Amino acid sequence: QVQLAESGGGLVQPGASLRLSCAVSGFPFSDEIMTWHRQTPGKAREWVATLWPGGATIYTDSVQGRFTVSRDEAKNMLYLQMNNLEPEDTAVYYCHMTASTTWGQGTLVIVSL
C-alpha cells in the first residue's frame, strides 16, 4: 500500500522560498506520475503540478515560473520547490500518485507578513 508523507511547510513572508518534500513508501514510484495539490479552507483541492516519469512537468498557471517539481528516485522522494511565494499560495499541500487513491496528511504553508 502506498504511503505518502509531506513535510517542509511553514510560515514565511511574501517573496520567500520553501521546499516541500514527500516521502513515498510501499510502492516503487520511479515509473509513476506524481502530482502536487493544495487546499484552502472551504475550497476544493486544487491541482498544482504534475511530474511524469520521463521528467516532463506541467504547472497550474498561477505557479508557473515560480514552482518546480522534481523527484529523487534513489531516496523515493518527491519535491516541490516554491519560490517568490505569494499570500495566495497559503494552503495545505499534498503529494499524490495518480495510480493510487491514497493521500497523505499534507503540510501547511502560510505566506504572510
N, C-alpha and C positions, 0 to 999 in steps of 0.2 A: 504494500500500500504506500502510495506517495505521501510524503510528509514535507511540508514547506514551513520554513521559519524565517520570517522577515526581521530585520534589525537595522539600526542606523538612523532612525528618526530622531527628531529633537526640535528644540525651539531655536530658530535663527532669525536674523534680521533680513529684510529685503536686500537682494543683491548677493547674499551669501551662497555657499555651496554645501551640499551634503551628498554622501554616497550611501545609498541603501544597499543592503545585502540580503540575499535569500539563499538559505541553506536547503538544498534539495536532497532528500534521502528516500530510500525504499524503492527507487526506480532509476535506472541509468538515463540521464536526461540529455546526453550528447546529441541524440537524434530527434529530440523533441522540440516542438515550437513552444517557446516560453513568452509569457506576456507580463506586463505590469498594469495594474489598475489602481484607481483611487476612489475614495468615497468620503463625502462630507455629510454631516447630519441632515437628514431629511431629503437627501438626494439619492438617486440610483448610482450604483457603482459605475465608474467611467473608465473606459479603456484608455491607457496612456501610451503603451509601446509594445511592439512585437519583435522578437528576435527569432529568425529561422536558423535551422542547424547549419546552413552554409554561411551564416554571418550576415545575411541581409536583414535590414531593420526598417521599421516604419513607425512614425510617431503621430499622435494627435496634433493638430495644428498649433494648439496653444503652448506646446512644449518643444516644438520643432526648433532645432538650433540651440536649445538650452540643455536638454536631457540626452543622455547616451546610455543605451542598454548594452550589456556585454555579459559574457559567461566565462568561467574558468572551469573547464571540464575536469581537470585533474583534481580540483577541490570540490566539485559538484556545487559550485556557487554561481548564482546569478546576481548581477549588479545593476543599479540604476544611478548613474552619476547625474546629479542635478545641479546646474549652475545658474547663476543670476536668478535666484528664487524670488518669486513674487507672492504677495499675500494670497492671491487666488490659487496658489499651489497648496495651501493648507488643506490637509486631508489625511485619512488613514490610507496607507499604500499597501497593496497586496501583490505578491507574485503568484503566477498561475501557470500550470502546464495544461495546454489546451486538450491533451488526451486524457485528462483527469478531471474529476468533479471536486477534488479536494481544494480547499482554501486554507491558508494559514491564518494566524491571528492578526496579521497586519502590523505596521509600525506607523506611529503618528508623527506627522511633520506639521509644525506650526511655523508660519512665516509672519513675523510681526515685529513692530518696533519695540 
